Amino acid sequence: MTVLLCVATMLSMEKFDVAIVGAGAAGMMCAGLAGQAGLRVVLIDHAKFLAEKIRISGGGRCNFTNINAGPSNYLSENPDFCRSALARYTPSDFLDLMRENGISWHEKHKGQLFCDKSSGDIIEMLRRECEVGNVYWRMPCRVHAVTRNEGSHPYYLITDAGDISVSRLVVATGGLSIPKIGATDWGFRLAKQFNLNIIEPRPALVPLMFDTISWAPFTGLSGLSLEVEVSLGETGHAVSFVEDLLVTHRGLSGPAILQISNYWTAGQLLLIDLAPTQKLEELLIKAKASSKRQLVNVLSQFLPVRLSNALVGHQNLSPSSRIQELSDKALRSLARASNAWKVKPCSSAGWSKAEVTRGGVDTMALSSTTLEVHGLRGLHFIGEVLDVTGWLGGYNFQWAWASAVAVARAIAAEDIQ
């Protein structure tokens, strides 16, 4: 009787060529293209609202790509993995899709492209692409279990909307960042089920926090913003970023900190040049020889007044001291504290503030051209769930588009053959 029930259940299952779990940027992109290639595609997502991460991106205008996107802008334990997909679907290719859909955009900063109107334009474009491809939607719908057997439709999914069997399963569930809009570890759990390694996930593109005591001298600077150069201190690490820094009541944020957070690990120092275009040692020594002004007033020619006061106080100097009264040694120490401010964060701001996930499914287990798991025909991973993390500025969306297209094309090509 049990065997007969099992056979009956399998026969009643709805069959698809492709099931994509995760209706975000990568998932919708892949579903639309695969559907337009003639495949029967079902797109599944547990969320109530569609593509919330796209919606909130770029302050509501979606920083959808970066014209400079290339392999050097991504971090991974397997750094060459992203090359193939990025080379075969470039920012120019995505802009062609934008033009076809009548969506206008502008460059804001360092190759970062944003919608002129709203991030909703991107969501609607992807939804239309799925509509053209006759994609079936299951949303909101949870996938409770996945099993794999032999046969033409080896993947069986037990979902809220009924059981389905598919030839191909594409995991596009993203990472752990911003749980309040639906992030879960579903993709990582599925990967572990199939014995894939997970590179430890951690928050990335995230503000950095400090302990209360060490940060006390700087809490009054909350809200201050200025351009800096930030790098990892005392490690010999070559990476650095010239971007805006934002001081908060608990630590540091802004593009400069979000960028370096991808590389930072607990216990590491940050080295911050608060005046990257000025050599303050030379300027302060020169000012001492020709000025009777107060030290803070001199330093405030190059740095914001609040910051100047905080740095002078942190060096145990009196803000009212005249620059001529101070030793060259004291001025050099102040200059170093400004051009090479050393700070040690105690933690990141966590998943709730992280824009993306660093780490994820180990790409060593996948083909770089088809993003299919070696030895598990028909199982693919795309987007943020993988151990491929881009810089701030549209790079992660470009990886979503490129990885999605790589899989859609690979599946379509094999199906046609």
Secondary structure, 3 states (H helix, E strand, C coil): CHHHHHHHHHHHCEEEEEEEECCCHHHHHHHHHHHHCCCCEEEECCCCCCCHHHHHHHHHCCEEEECCCCHHHEECCCCCCCHHHHHHCCHHHHHHHHHHCCCCEEEEECCEEEECCCCHHHHHHHHHHHHHCCCEEECCCCEEEEEECCCCCCEEEEECCEEEEEEEEEECCCCCCCHHHCCCCHHHHHHHHCCCCEEEEEEECCCEECCHHHHHHHHHHCCCEEEEEEEEECCCCCCEEEEEEEECCCEEECHHHHHHHCCCCCCCEEEEECCCCCCHHHHHHHHHHHCCCEHHHHHCCCCCHHHHHHHHHHCCCCCCCEHHHCCHHHHHHHHHHHHCEEECCCEECCCCCCCEEEEEECHHHECCCCCEECCCCCEEECHHHECCEECCCCHHHHHHHHHHHHHHHHHHHHHHC
